[in-house]
Amino acid sequence: FYTMARFVVKKGGGREPFKKTKLVGSIRAACKDARLPAMKARKVVTTVSRAAFKFASKRKSVTAAALRGQVLSHLRKADAKAAQAWLRYEARRRRGRARRR
């Protein structure tokens, strides 16, 4: 286990507690959207989340952008389809935010 960053600093400067479950859930969702077989998805989730946790363990807080970069970098190495699914989700989310403004 790692001593984890306590906070994630968001783009607007706000902070929220670092939640391992939120990170793992987002990686798992990307694997599901990419329709990876269950065994492959488990391996990707484990590999990518461990790398992200290791990155976050070196800091008291971590920016959302830096964490995103780490996850995407490791997702691309582990499974390109899962990385693409992650990016599609982010694009949909950004479009949704733009409409609400």
Secondary structure, 3 states (H helix, E strand, C coil): CCCCCCEEECCCCCEEECCHHHHHHHHHHHHHHCCCCHHHHHHHHHHHHHHHHHHHHCCCEEEHHHHHHHHHHHHHHHCHHHHHHHHHHHHHHHHHHHHHC
